[in-house]
Amino acid sequence: MARRLLRAYRMKNAMYEESLSEIAHAIVEYLRKNPHAQDTLAGIAEWWLPQQRIKTSKAKLNEALADLVTRGLILQSKGKDSQIHYRINHWKLDESEEIARRKRSG
């Protein structure tokens, strides 16, 4: 019984991580195609992800954005509207290209 629960937990978490990975890849891919793009969480959910055929909750999107910011692939800044805006980190273009390449090949 305990083994089945542990296996189910691991599978659930693996699927969850994969989902976050898909979201992160979609964001990176969008920004590589649109290097001057910048938007808020709401704008990314409404405009960027549908173009990448990704549908997710704002909580998961926020988590994926936080991971990309932590990794330095995207930058965040507070806009004049007091909202957080996200954009690509041009200094990390090589690293974001590697992420996009891994996604396409695997």
LINLINLIN-V56548 format. One record per pair of residues at least 24 apart in sequence whose ideal C-beta (glycine too) atoms are under 10 Angstrom apart, sorted by the first residue. I is the first residue (numbers start at 0). GAP is how many residues later the second one is. D is the distance in whole Angstrom. If there is no record, write none. Layout:
i->I gap->GAP d->D
i->I gap->GAP d->D
This chain:
i->15 gap->44 d->8
i->15 gap->47 d->10
i->18 gap->35 d->9
i->18 gap->37 d->7
i->18 gap->38 d->10
i->18 gap->41 d->6
i->18 gap->44 d->10
i->18 gap->45 d->9
i->19 gap->36 d->9
i->19 gap->40 d->6
i->19 gap->41 d->9
i->19 gap->43 d->6
i->19 gap->44 d->5
i->19 gap->46 d->10
i->19 gap->47 d->7
i->20 gap->43 d->8
i->20 gap->46 d->9
i->20 gap->78 d->9
i->20 gap->81 d->10
i->20 gap->82 d->8
i->21 gap->27 d->10
i->21 gap->30 d->9
i->21 gap->32 d->6
i->21 gap->34 d->8
i->21 gap->38 d->10
i->21 gap->42 d->9
i->21 gap->81 d->9
i->22 gap->26 d->7
i->22 gap->29 d->9
i->22 gap->31 d->6
i->22 gap->32 d->10
i->22 gap->33 d->5
i->22 gap->34 d->10
i->22 gap->37 d->6
i->22 gap->38 d->6
i->22 gap->39 d->10
i->22 gap->40 d->8
i->22 gap->41 d->4
i->22 gap->42 d->8
i->22 gap->44 d->9
i->22 gap->45 d->9
i->23 gap->37 d->10
i->23 gap->39 d->9
i->23 gap->40 d->5
i->23 gap->41 d->8
i->23 gap->43 d->6
i->23 gap->44 d->6
i->23 gap->47 d->9
i->23 gap->49 d->8
i->23 gap->50 d->9
i->23 gap->75 d->8
i->23 gap->79 d->9
i->24 gap->27 d->8
i->24 gap->29 d->9
i->24 gap->39 d->9
i->24 gap->71 d->10
i->24 gap->74 d->7
i->24 gap->75 d->7
i->24 gap->77 d->8
i->24 gap->78 d->4
i->24 gap->79 d->9
i->25 gap->24 d->10
i->25 gap->25 d->9
i->25 gap->26 d->4
i->25 gap->27 d->8
i->25 gap->28 d->4
i->25 gap->30 d->9
i->25 gap->35 d->10
i->25 gap->38 d->9
i->25 gap->77 d->9
i->26 gap->25 d->8
i->26 gap->27 d->9
i->26 gap->34 d->8
i->26 gap->37 d->7
i->26 gap->38 d->7
i->26 gap->40 d->10
i->26 gap->41 d->6
i->26 gap->46 d->9
i->26 gap->47 d->7
i->26 gap->59 d->8
i->26 gap->61 d->9
i->26 gap->69 d->10
i->26 gap->72 d->10
i->27 gap->24 d->10
i->27 gap->36 d->10
i->27 gap->40 d->7
i->27 gap->45 d->6
i->27 gap->46 d->8
i->27 gap->60 d->8
i->27 gap->64 d->10
i->27 gap->67 d->9
i->27 gap->68 d->5
i->27 gap->69 d->9
i->27 gap->70 d->10
i->27 gap->71 d->5
i->27 gap->72 d->6
i->27 gap->75 d->8
i->28 gap->25 d->10
i->28 gap->67 d->9
i->28 gap->70 d->9
i->28 gap->71 d->6
i->28 gap->74 d->7
i->28 gap->75 d->9
i->29 gap->24 d->9
i->29 gap->58 d->9
i->30 gap->37 d->9
i->30 gap->42 d->8
i->30 gap->43 d->7
i->30 gap->55 d->8
i->30 gap->56 d->7
i->30 gap->57 d->4
i->30 gap->58 d->9
i->30 gap->59 d->10
i->30 gap->62 d->10
i->30 gap->65 d->7
i->30 gap->69 d->10
i->31 gap->56 d->7
i->31 gap->61 d->8
i->31 gap->64 d->6
i->31 gap->65 d->7
i->31 gap->67 d->9
i->31 gap->68 d->6
i->32 gap->67 d->10
i->33 gap->53 d->10
i->33 gap->54 d->9
i->34 gap->52 d->9
i->34 gap->53 d->6
i->34 gap->55 d->7
i->34 gap->58 d->8
i->34 gap->61 d->10
i->35 gap->51 d->8
i->35 gap->52 d->9
i->35 gap->54 d->10
i->36 gap->49 d->9
i->36 gap->50 d->7
i->36 gap->51 d->8
i->37 gap->36 d->10
i->37 gap->37 d->9
i->37 gap->38 d->10
i->37 gap->39 d->8
i->37 gap->41 d->8
i->37 gap->47 d->5
i->37 gap->48 d->7
i->37 gap->49 d->4
i->37 gap->50 d->9
i->38 gap->40 d->10
i->38 gap->44 d->9
i->38 gap->46 d->6
i->38 gap->47 d->6
i->38 gap->48 d->8
i->39 gap->36 d->10
i->39 gap->39 d->7
i->39 gap->41 d->8
i->39 gap->43 d->5
i->39 gap->44 d->6
i->39 gap->45 d->6
i->39 gap->46 d->7
i->40 gap->24 d->7
i->40 gap->35 d->10
i->40 gap->42 d->8
i->40 gap->43 d->7
i->40 gap->44 d->9
i->40 gap->45 d->8
i->41 gap->41 d->8
i->42 gap->40 d->9
i->42 gap->42 d->8
i->42 gap->43 d->9
i->43 gap->41 d->10
i->43 gap->42 d->7
i->47 gap->38 d->9
i->67 gap->24 d->10
i->67 gap->28 d->9
i->67 gap->31 d->9
i->70 gap->24 d->8
i->70 gap->25 d->10
i->70 gap->28 d->9
i->71 gap->24 d->10
i->72 gap->26 d->7
